[in-house]
């Protein structure tokens, strides 16, 4: 029996694949505005129907992130956010009834902090114990994924891999076979945050990914910010991943509330829920 039997993310994405349904997968930068805000955001997006949550671990050199997510990571690091603190926040979310699948979106460096032999396995054990269901590691080459994926699976964690428009057919098949949970389909080349328009070219690309990935569930991200984009993805993918647009909207709502003497955390959570409702098809 697979070590991932009963994994929340595996079960959720398999159910979406079987039913032909597309749902929203929000990205949140952990610790942006403080970890108390992160906890309330997790509760808000779960209540709004999120399929799963990508919880970004802040890093000082986020090479795949555009200006919005870079700024969010910088704010989080300035507030003193640590991976240990993020784990405690997720553990509290689980303790108080949260069930939505959560993936740690992290570059390799934070996962390897400490550097001693066995550090990665210890980190995966603590992530799993806190209530995480999987990992997304944007700087992990597909050729090097099997060893890390095996360590993660031993601790009950999925490892979600990436493909992009520049990925060759052979590497795309390899990524689809090696991924667990879903294959993260980068909707275009470049960094996060710019608009993604589903032109004939990108539609052809998504059809190619589907044809080469077999029954692997797909999540499409980078630039999604409208209901129309989500609707256009519904024939291609199980997950529509929204990141930069949501992070920017939440930050703006929190700043406006703070400037007017309101509760910034409450405003951020309300904004996140409203944003997801607006995207749902």
C-alpha positions as CSV (number, residue, x, y, z in Angstrom):
1,X,0.0,0.0,0.0
2,X,1.3,3.5,-0.9
3,X,2.6,5.6,2.0
4,X,0.3,8.3,0.6
5,X,-2.9,6.3,1.1
6,X,-5.3,8.6,3.0
7,X,-3.3,11.8,2.1
8,X,-5.8,14.7,1.9
9,X,-4.3,16.2,-1.3
10,X,-4.1,12.9,-3.2
11,X,-7.8,12.1,-2.3
12,X,-9.0,15.6,-3.2
13,X,-7.3,15.8,-6.6
14,X,-8.3,12.3,-7.5
15,X,-11.9,13.1,-6.8
16,X,-11.7,16.3,-8.9
17,X,-10.1,14.3,-11.8
18,X,-12.8,11.6,-11.6
19,X,-15.7,14.2,-11.6
20,X,-14.2,16.5,-14.2
21,X,-14.4,19.4,-11.7
22,X,-12.1,22.5,-11.5
23,X,-11.6,24.3,-8.2
24,X,-9.6,27.2,-6.9
25,X,-6.2,26.6,-5.2
26,X,-5.1,29.9,-3.5
27,X,-1.4,30.7,-2.7
28,X,-0.7,32.6,0.6
29,X,2.6,33.9,1.8
30,X,3.0,32.6,5.3
31,X,3.7,35.3,7.9
32,X,2.8,38.3,5.6
33,X,1.1,40.5,8.2
34,X,2.0,38.0,10.9
35,X,1.3,34.4,11.5
36,X,-2.0,35.2,13.4
37,X,-3.2,36.7,10.1
38,X,-2.0,33.6,8.2
39,X,-4.1,31.4,10.5
40,X,-7.2,33.5,9.9
41,X,-6.5,33.5,6.1
42,X,-6.4,29.7,6.2
43,X,-9.7,29.6,7.9
44,X,-11.2,32.1,5.4
45,X,-10.1,30.4,2.2
46,X,-11.2,27.0,3.6
47,X,-14.7,28.5,4.3
48,X,-14.7,30.0,0.8
49,X,-14.3,26.6,-0.8
50,X,-10.6,26.4,-1.6
51,X,-9.6,23.0,-2.9
52,X,-6.2,23.2,-1.3
53,X,-3.8,25.9,-0.1
54,X,-0.2,26.6,-1.2
55,X,1.4,28.2,1.8
56,X,4.5,30.0,0.7
57,X,7.6,29.8,2.9
58,X,9.4,33.2,2.7
59,X,12.8,33.1,1.2
60,X,15.3,35.9,0.4
61,X,16.0,34.8,-3.1
62,X,12.7,33.6,-4.7
63,X,13.8,33.3,-8.3
64,X,10.5,32.2,-9.7
65,X,8.5,35.0,-8.0
66,X,7.5,38.3,-9.4
67,X,7.4,41.7,-7.5
68,X,4.2,41.0,-5.6
69,X,5.3,37.8,-4.0
70,X,8.9,39.0,-3.5
71,X,7.5,42.0,-1.6
72,X,5.2,39.6,0.5
73,X,8.2,37.4,1.3
74,X,10.3,40.4,2.3
75,X,7.5,41.6,4.6
76,X,7.2,38.2,6.2
77,X,10.9,37.8,6.7
78,X,11.1,41.3,8.3
79,X,8.4,40.2,10.7
80,X,10.6,37.3,11.8
81,X,8.7,34.5,10.2
82,X,10.4,31.1,10.5
83,X,9.5,27.6,9.1
84,X,9.1,26.4,12.7
85,X,6.6,29.2,13.3
86,X,4.7,28.3,10.1
87,X,4.5,24.7,11.3
88,X,3.0,25.8,14.6
89,X,0.4,27.9,12.7
90,X,-0.6,25.0,10.6
91,X,-0.7,22.7,13.7
92,X,-3.1,25.2,15.3
93,X,-5.2,25.3,12.2
94,X,-5.5,21.5,12.3
95,X,-6.1,21.5,16.1
96,X,-9.1,23.8,15.6
97,X,-10.7,21.7,12.9
98,X,-9.1,22.8,9.6
99,X,-9.1,20.0,7.0
100,X,-8.3,21.7,3.7
101,X,-5.1,20.1,2.1
102,X,-2.0,22.4,2.6
103,X,1.2,22.3,0.6
104,X,4.4,24.0,1.7
105,X,5.6,26.1,-1.3
106,X,9.3,26.3,-0.5
107,X,12.7,26.7,-2.2
108,X,15.2,24.1,-1.2
109,X,17.3,26.4,1.0
110,X,14.7,26.8,3.8
111,X,14.0,23.1,3.8
112,X,17.8,22.3,4.2
113,X,18.4,24.9,7.0
114,X,20.7,23.4,9.6
115,X,22.7,21.5,6.9
116,X,23.4,18.5,9.0
117,X,22.9,15.0,7.7
118,X,19.3,14.0,8.1
119,X,18.1,17.6,8.2
120,X,15.7,17.1,5.2
121,X,14.1,14.0,6.7
122,X,13.7,15.7,10.1
123,X,12.0,18.7,8.3
124,X,9.7,16.5,6.4
125,X,8.7,14.7,9.6
126,X,7.9,17.9,11.3
127,X,6.0,19.3,8.3
128,X,3.9,16.1,8.2
129,X,3.4,16.2,12.0
130,X,2.2,19.8,11.8
131,X,-0.5,18.9,9.3
132,X,1.0,19.6,5.9
133,X,0.0,17.3,3.0
134,X,2.6,18.0,0.4
135,X,5.5,20.1,-1.0
136,X,6.1,22.3,-4.0
137,X,9.8,23.0,-4.5
138,X,10.2,25.3,-7.6
139,X,14.0,25.0,-7.8
140,X,14.0,21.2,-7.7
141,X,15.1,19.7,-11.1
142,X,12.9,16.8,-12.2
143,X,16.0,14.6,-12.5
144,X,16.8,15.1,-8.8
145,X,13.2,14.8,-7.6
146,X,13.1,11.0,-6.9
147,X,15.4,11.0,-3.9
148,X,13.6,14.0,-2.3
149,X,10.2,12.6,-3.2
150,X,10.9,9.3,-1.6
151,X,12.0,11.0,1.6
152,X,8.8,13.0,1.6
153,X,6.6,10.0,0.8
154,X,8.1,8.1,3.7
155,X,6.7,10.9,5.9
156,X,3.3,10.9,4.1
157,X,3.9,14.0,2.0
158,X,3.2,14.5,-1.7
159,X,5.9,16.1,-3.9
160,X,4.3,18.2,-6.6
161,X,6.5,18.9,-9.7
162,X,6.4,21.6,-12.3
163,X,6.2,21.8,-16.1
164,X,6.4,24.9,-18.3
165,X,5.8,25.7,-22.0
166,X,9.5,25.1,-22.6
167,X,9.4,21.6,-21.1
168,X,10.1,18.9,-23.6
169,X,7.7,16.0,-24.1
170,X,10.1,13.6,-22.5
171,X,10.7,15.7,-19.4
172,X,7.0,16.4,-19.2
173,X,6.2,12.7,-19.1
174,X,8.9,12.2,-16.5
175,X,7.5,15.0,-14.3
176,X,3.9,13.7,-14.6
177,X,5.1,10.2,-13.6
178,X,7.2,11.4,-10.7
179,X,4.7,14.0,-9.2
180,X,2.1,13.2,-6.6
181,X,-1.1,15.1,-5.8
182,X,-1.0,17.0,-9.1
183,X,1.3,18.4,-11.8
184,X,1.8,22.1,-11.5
185,X,1.5,23.5,-15.0
186,X,3.2,26.9,-15.3
187,X,0.8,28.8,-17.7
188,X,3.6,30.8,-19.4
189,X,7.3,31.5,-19.2
190,X,8.6,34.1,-16.8
191,X,8.0,34.9,-13.1
192,X,4.7,35.0,-11.2
193,X,2.3,37.9,-11.3
194,X,1.8,38.8,-15.0
195,X,-1.4,38.2,-16.8
196,X,-2.1,34.8,-18.3
197,X,-4.3,34.9,-21.3
198,X,-5.5,31.6,-22.6
199,X,-4.8,32.2,-26.2
200,X,-5.0,29.5,-28.9
201,X,-1.2,29.0,-28.2
202,X,-1.6,28.4,-24.5
203,X,-4.7,26.2,-25.1
204,X,-2.7,24.0,-27.4
205,X,0.0,23.9,-24.7
206,X,-2.5,22.8,-22.1
207,X,-3.9,20.1,-24.4
208,X,-0.3,18.9,-25.0
209,X,0.2,18.6,-21.2
210,X,-3.0,16.7,-20.7
211,X,-2.2,14.3,-23.5
212,X,1.2,13.5,-22.1
213,X,0.3,13.4,-18.4
214,X,-2.2,10.5,-18.5
215,X,-4.5,10.5,-15.5
216,X,-2.3,12.8,-13.4
217,X,-4.4,15.7,-12.0
218,X,-3.3,19.2,-13.3
219,X,-3.1,22.5,-11.6
220,X,-2.5,25.6,-13.7
221,X,-1.0,28.8,-12.3
222,X,0.9,32.0,-13.0
223,X,-1.3,35.1,-13.6
224,X,-4.8,33.8,-12.9
225,X,-7.0,36.6,-11.6
226,X,-10.5,36.4,-13.1
227,X,-13.5,34.1,-13.3
228,X,-13.2,34.0,-17.1
229,X,-9.7,32.6,-16.8
230,X,-10.9,30.0,-14.4
231,X,-13.7,29.0,-16.7
232,X,-11.3,28.7,-19.6
233,X,-9.2,26.3,-17.6
234,X,-12.1,24.1,-16.7
235,X,-11.6,21.8,-19.7
236,X,-7.9,21.5,-19.1
237,X,-7.2,21.3,-15.3
238,X,-8.5,20.3,-11.9
239,X,-7.0,23.2,-10.1
240,X,-6.8,26.9,-11.0
241,X,-4.0,28.4,-8.9
242,X,-4.3,32.0,-7.9
243,X,-1.4,33.7,-6.1
244,X,-0.1,37.2,-6.9
245,X,-3.5,38.7,-7.5
246,X,-4.9,37.3,-4.2
247,X,-1.8,38.3,-2.2
248,X,-1.9,41.9,-3.6
249,X,-5.7,42.2,-2.8
250,X,-5.3,40.9,0.7
251,X,-2.4,43.3,1.4
252,X,-4.3,46.2,0.1
253,X,-7.4,45.4,2.2
254,X,-5.3,45.0,5.3
255,X,-3.4,48.3,4.7
256,X,-6.7,50.2,4.1
257,X,-8.2,48.8,7.3
258,X,-5.1,49.7,9.3
259,X,-5.0,53.2,7.9
260,X,-8.7,53.8,9.0
261,X,-8.2,52.2,12.4
262,X,-9.9,49.0,11.6
263,X,-8.9,45.4,12.2
264,X,-6.4,44.5,9.4
265,X,-6.5,40.8,10.0
266,X,-10.3,40.7,9.8
267,X,-10.2,42.8,6.6
268,X,-7.6,40.5,5.1
269,X,-9.6,37.4,5.8
270,X,-12.8,38.9,4.4
271,X,-11.0,40.0,1.3
272,X,-9.5,36.5,0.7
273,X,-12.9,34.9,1.1
274,X,-14.6,37.4,-1.3
275,X,-11.8,37.0,-3.8
276,X,-12.2,33.2,-4.0
277,X,-16.0,33.5,-4.2
278,X,-15.6,36.0,-7.2
279,X,-13.4,33.5,-9.0
280,X,-15.5,30.4,-8.5
281,X,-17.4,29.1,-11.6
